[in-house]
Amino acid sequence: MTTTASHHLSPAFPGRAPWGTASKLRAWQQGALDRYIQNQPRDFLAVATPGAGKTTFALTLASWLLHHHVVQQVTVVAPTEHLKKQWAEAAARIGIRLDPEYSAGPLSKDYHGVAVTYAGVGVRPMLHRNRCEQRKTLVILDEIHHAGDSKSWGEACLEAFDPATRRLALTGTPFRSDTNPIPFVTYEEGNDGIRRSSADYTYGYGNALGDGVVRPVIFLSYSGNMRWRTKAGDEIAARLGEPMTKDAISQAWRTALDPRGDWMPNVLRAADQRLTEVRKGIPDAGGLVIASDQDSARAYAKLIREITGTKPTLVLSDDTGASKNIDTFSANDDRWMVAVRMVSEGVDVPRLAVGVYATTISTPLFFAQAVGRFVRSRRRGETASVFLPTIPYLLGFANEMEVERDHVLDRPKKQGEEDPYAESEKEMDEANRQEDEDTGEDEQMSFEALESDAVFDRVLYDGAEFGMQAHPGSEEEQDYLGIPGLLEPDQVQMLLQKRQSRQIAHSRRRPDSEADLLELPADRRPVVSHKELLELRKSLNTMVGAYVHQSGKPHGVIHTELRRVCGGPPSAEATAGQIRERIKKVQEWATRMR
């Protein structure tokens, strides 16, 4: 068997590959294909960063398997209706005809297979099982982690595709934080006794960036003063990025995203300026605002129209024309699109180069999916820019873009110990829901946003931080918004260092009376990242565990006593400063007992 699988493909495939690869596979795609053909496995899991070309790899493999009569038909399972149609269109470009409207009964002989959703499989698993039993079938499971969204979806996939001749699982982002096993994924036990998912081929963001397959991402973070009223009637003021409780972070974040304040208009204005600069090198570059809900999306669209004088494309997930709106925007050269969630995963709009993360979803999975919309490279030197609020979770995710994660099945918890790795899957489920129904969240955490302002905070790139705080519209902010849109990765780093040095020199010449902001370089005023908070909680739990043996008291009693003495919420919601204070206190107690 030959390992050159693209010999019978159209010369134009893949149509959207970057420079020099239009008539051949990228190195990682060929490498994954070679491994598959050499091993001929029934199940194969490919983990490749968003924008790397998983669809091209999967369809090339499908073409090879059909060509060599290993399989007779193909079934693609995708997370959404839009992606289902997108798969059918991509397959048609290489001569594989998939029916994206299939619902039941015999398939027309005009088609090589079907494209369906996980929800569709969940409704009629036996229909797809019968199809697999009748003909040798390749099943492509796109974004396989969705098979764990609900127990019923996972069970339906197992039932439907257990008889399949071949199964190809794809994912581009970190796996789920729950412990639901994902169908057809192999788990291997490590030396620590914990089972983790095992990929057959992995192609991470770091490798893709080095190969020029994806764009480098510049994150522009904005802080500012927030003021809101709680359900109890208390007025609270805080600055984004300052240490605070989990609830306070959430409410400050929501205050920033309130379209009636000053934070969102200022950030949207800055993002539009950035887009103007990027379009000097990438004339058709587009921008995307990812909103939390329909009301916010409409309000952001109105703000963009006021800023630019042009109406943006608005994509609402329960709008029957949503897919068409995305396709139209992808094909034209309009500046902005505003969307609710559904553009976060898999949707292919290669010209997107500037993004505004205007949602309070804080899972690493959703963040990686959202950023993945901007990293698809079409030619050498393109950069992506994503605007963020200064929220520790988000800055942590931005600094860990290259970290590869596996799905962990076993998460042991010692008796009485607070789990520092506990993450709510509810947020992820909400994020991937197509409808925007009322979740009741506002009633649970009722508050009123009163006012907000925006301050340019820092730039994050390749794990490093640059810049000093500056007012919107200031010369210092313009320095960073004006970074060229066409640069090599090492040029981005060098230019950011120069901009920061110039900003520091300018600040030193300024009279103290004019220094109205905290003018410290970003690397000297770090925000405590989500990872650092986890490490602090682990340290606290370790200290409490040691004190349990010394004092004979249960874990829970010690944690309660620490809260009583030091104040503050449970460890899972405490700030870095509060956790450090508790560590210091339990060390003090342990010393006294010696």
Secondary structure, 3 states (H helix, E strand, C coil): CCCCCCCCCCCCCCCCCCCCCCCCCCHHHHHHHHHHHHHCCCEEEEEECCCCCHHHHHHHHHHHHHHCCCCCEEEEEECCHHHHHHHHHHHHCCCCCEECCCCCCCCCCCCCEEEEEHHHHHHCHHHHHHHHHHCCEEEEECCHHHHHCCHHHHHHHHHHHCCCCEEEEEECCCCCCCCCCCCCCCEEECCCCCEEECCCEEECHHHHHHCCCECCEEEEEEECEEEEEECCCCEEEEECCCCCCHHHHHHHHHHHHCCCCCHHHHHHHHHHHHHHHHHHHCCCCEEEEEECCHHHHHHHHHHHHHHHCCCCEEECCCCCCHHHHHHHHHHCCCCEEEEECCCCCCCCCCCEEEEEEECCCCCHHHHHHHHCCCCECCCCCECEEEEEECCHHHHHHHHCCCCCCCCECCCCCCCCCCCCCCCCCHHHHHHHCCCCCCCCHHHHCCEEEEEECCEEEEEEECCEEECCCECCCCHHHHHHHCCCCECCHHHHHHHHHHHHHHHHHHHHHCCHHHCCCCCCCHHHCCCCCHHHHHHHHHHHHHHHHHHHHHHCCCHHHHHHHHHHHHCCCCHHHCCHHHHHHHHHHHHHHHHHHC
